[in-house]
């Protein structure tokens, strides 16, 4: 009986062992299965799904839905595609206009139309000029009496045509250089052709004829050619009046917009400028203009440079301005500079055109900088209606302007800023006055620091940027 119990216990132990082994194997199988499942999941999805992935999937599904709906809409309405395009264009135009209106309501940059300074009004009829007796000039008389005339058969009626040919081909200049003498008839004839001829070839050749005489290649103390008749400033001024140049104040220029007739300038203005500039360069050899005439000539040169109709002649006009400025002696210039500046400022408007007038005086010499500074100062005085009488008072008025005030005219502040820059920085004499530069620095800091980058008022960004640029430049000196 005991043996039977032992046998049964042994069998029970074996049975338990088998069950335990079987359970262990099943657990191992489950673990392996779970491990393989994890590997498979990691291989198919390399990263954990986040919020961005969910949003991406959402929008992808949404775009698919929209695409399906659009295809269905196109399928329903294939017959009227042109109308669809028109509707789309109208909708886009409407959205653009709404955006533009919103930007303007936010106070975007104001567009201020600048028409430019008008130096010319209506042209006047050409004056009746006395025709010089060309047939009596000695070169023609000697030619007509020579044997060569038998081949040409030159008569009194053909004299002008014959001389025009000599002028255009350059032979007239060679004859004059050979004889070192210009008779009155030839001088007047070529001068009037230069200023009043409607033929480009004749006026250009006449201009070259006079420039070669006034500006010879060899520099001598006196003119190498003796001129029997030389035009005065009256002839030059009369020609400008014929061209329609407005010598009076700026108020008269407003009438040219409504007046009828041919407006200036004519094509002859190029030759006029070249001749006037050449006349100014022969001061050391022959004084041509008086100090008062030269003062008016500077005003004419600056005003011509400001006229937008003459933008193609800016290089020529700049040479003209420099030539007439250098015409004065040092004593004359010290007296005349302020007179010229006051006259120019009276004609200059109080908008962006006044800055253009100042820019026309290029600061390439001491005198140019002097005139540029003086003109800017006089325009500033006019802008403040003569409330200031000296430098300190002008800067005090500028500093007192509250740029934070929404009613502050920043467009006018921009004009003040540029004018003050040209007034102070173009005149080295102010370096001897520390007070001026200290006040100038305060004004610049007001404009650059008190106007924020989020200020959407017209010209706010230009005033802030300009003041910061000047302030940064002056601080490095």
Helices and strands as residue ranges (DSSP letters): H 2-44, H 51-76, H 81-105, G 134-136, H 138-144, H 149-152, G 156-158, H 159-169, H 171-179, E 181-182, H 184-196, H 200-214, E 226-227, H 233-243, G 250-257, H 269-280, H 291-306, G 308-313, H 314-325, H 330-347, H 352-359, H 366-383, H 391-399, H 410-425, G 428-432, H 434-449, H 460-475
